[in-house]
Amino acid sequence: MTTTWRHLPAPAREIARAATDAVAAARVRDTEAYDEAVDRLAGADRSGLVLGAVVRLLLEETHPDGLDGDDVRQVLESCVRGAASWRPDVDPHVVLVLLAGALGVYDPGDDPTPPDPAALARHAPLLLAHLLTAGASEGPPAAPDRPLDGLLTAAFAEIRRTELND
């Protein structure tokens, strides 16, 4: 892909940088770097929209025939188990909200305890790092060192296309 997110306005670039930093920190389990990056994500307007789009793209890629309840449960369980070894504060409900939101089946009005944007920002990079890791799902494994750039570029393009058509 010849275009990247680097040509976008500063707020979009900051979301992409913070997400990239948070996922990289999650991959190596660097708590300090992770906390700093997710604080930046939590403070960035519309980061949830971007991260949700990337999660959806990854789910579609790793499950080309679609997801069923067992697939979602497996992604949820393996993500939470993997993250809990270094992030004891990981909340399965928040990861489930991220998955359901990315799939378009989550309505915050139906949730008596919807997670706040900061909780979503703390958990989304854990889910992204999990989905980017080889063997993270039942689908074809992604390369362990797969960069996030292409997915971010695709997510920003999809968001732009949706906003232009609405």
C-alpha positions in Angstrom: 0.0 0.0 0.0 1.5 3.3 -1.1 -0.5 5.5 1.3 -0.2 5.4 5.0 -1.8 7.1 8.0 1.2 9.4 8.2 -0.3 11.9 5.8 -3.4 12.4 8.0 -4.0 15.3 10.4 -2.1 15.4 13.7 -5.0 14.0 15.8 -5.2 10.9 13.6 -1.5 10.5 13.6 -1.4 10.7 17.4 -4.0 7.9 17.6 -2.0 5.8 15.2 1.3 6.4 17.1 -0.3 5.7 20.5 -1.9 2.6 19.3 1.3 1.4 17.7 3.2 2.1 20.9 0.6 0.4 23.1 0.5 -2.7 20.9 4.3 -2.9 20.8 4.5 -2.6 24.6 1.8 -5.3 24.9 3.7 -7.6 22.7 6.8 -7.4 25.0 4.8 -6.9 28.2 6.3 -3.6 29.1 3.9 -2.3 31.7 5.4 1.2 31.9 5.5 1.8 28.2 2.0 0.3 27.9 0.5 2.6 30.6 2.0 5.7 28.9 0.7 4.7 25.5 -2.8 3.9 26.7 -3.0 7.2 28.6 -2.3 8.9 25.2 -5.0 6.7 23.6 -7.5 7.5 26.3 -6.9 11.2 25.8 -7.3 11.1 22.0 -10.7 11.9 20.6 -12.2 9.1 18.5 -9.5 6.6 19.3 -12.2 4.1 20.1 -13.6 4.4 16.6 -10.2 3.7 15.1 -9.3 0.9 17.4 -12.7 -0.8 16.9 -12.2 -0.6 13.1 -8.8 -2.3 13.4 -10.2 -5.0 15.7 -13.0 -5.7 13.1 -10.5 -5.8 10.2 -8.4 -8.3 12.2 -11.4 -10.4 13.1 -12.5 -10.5 9.5 -9.0 -11.4 8.3 -8.4 -14.2 10.9 -12.0 -15.6 10.4 -12.7 -15.2 6.7 -15.7 -17.5 6.9 -17.2 -15.4 9.7 -17.3 -15.8 13.5 -19.7 -17.8 15.6 -20.2 -17.7 19.3 -17.5 -20.3 19.9 -15.0 -18.2 17.9 -15.8 -15.1 20.0 -15.5 -17.0 23.2 -12.2 -18.5 22.2 -10.7 -15.1 21.3 -12.1 -13.6 24.5 -10.7 -16.4 26.7 -7.3 -16.6 25.1 -6.9 -12.8 25.1 -7.8 -12.4 28.7 -5.7 -15.4 29.8 -2.7 -14.1 27.9 -3.0 -10.6 29.2 -3.8 -11.6 32.8 -0.2 -12.9 33.3 1.2 -9.4 33.1 -2.0 -7.2 33.4 -3.9 -8.5 36.4 -6.4 -5.6 35.9 -7.6 -7.1 32.6 -11.4 -7.1 32.6 -13.1 -9.8 30.5 -16.3 -7.7 30.3 -14.4 -4.8 28.6 -12.7 -7.2 26.1 -16.1 -8.7 25.3 -17.5 -5.1 24.8 -14.6 -4.4 22.4 -15.3 -7.6 20.5 -19.1 -7.0 20.3 -18.6 -3.4 19.4 -16.2 -4.2 16.6 -18.8 -6.7 15.3 -21.5 -4.2 15.5 -23.6 -6.1 18.0 -23.0 -4.0 21.2 -25.5 -1.4 22.4 -24.2 0.6 25.4 -27.8 1.4 26.3 -28.4 -2.3 27.0 -25.4 -2.6 29.2 -26.0 -1.8 32.9 -22.3 -1.1 33.4 -20.8 0.1 30.1 -17.1 0.6 30.3 -15.8 4.1 30.1 -13.5 5.2 27.2 -10.4 5.0 29.4 -11.1 1.3 30.1 -11.7 0.6 26.4 -8.4 2.4 25.6 -6.6 0.2 28.2 -8.0 -3.0 26.8 -8.1 -2.5 23.0 -4.3 -2.8 22.5 -4.3 -6.0 24.5 -6.9 -7.4 22.1 -5.0 -6.1 19.1 -1.7 -7.5 20.2 -3.5 -10.9 20.8 -5.1 -10.9 17.4 -1.8 -9.9 15.7 0.1 -12.8 17.4 0.6 -16.1 15.6 -1.9 -18.7 16.8 -4.1 -16.2 18.5 -7.2 -17.5 16.9 -8.7 -20.4 15.1 -8.1 -18.6 11.8 -4.9 -18.4 9.9 -2.2 -17.1 12.1 -0.8 -13.6 11.6 3.0 -13.1 11.6 4.3 -12.4 15.1 6.1 -9.3 14.0 3.2 -8.1 11.8 3.1 -4.3 11.7 0.0 -2.4 12.6 0.5 0.3 9.9 -1.4 -1.4 7.1 -4.4 -2.1 9.4 -4.4 1.5 10.7 -4.3 2.8 7.2 -7.2 0.6 6.2 -9.2 1.6 9.3 -8.7 5.3 8.6 -9.7 4.9 5.0 -12.8 2.9 6.0 -13.8 5.6 8.6 -13.3 8.3 6.0 -15.4 6.5 3.4 -18.2 5.9 5.9 -18.2 9.5 7.0 -18.3 10.8 3.4 -21.2 8.5 2.6 -23.3 9.4 5.7 
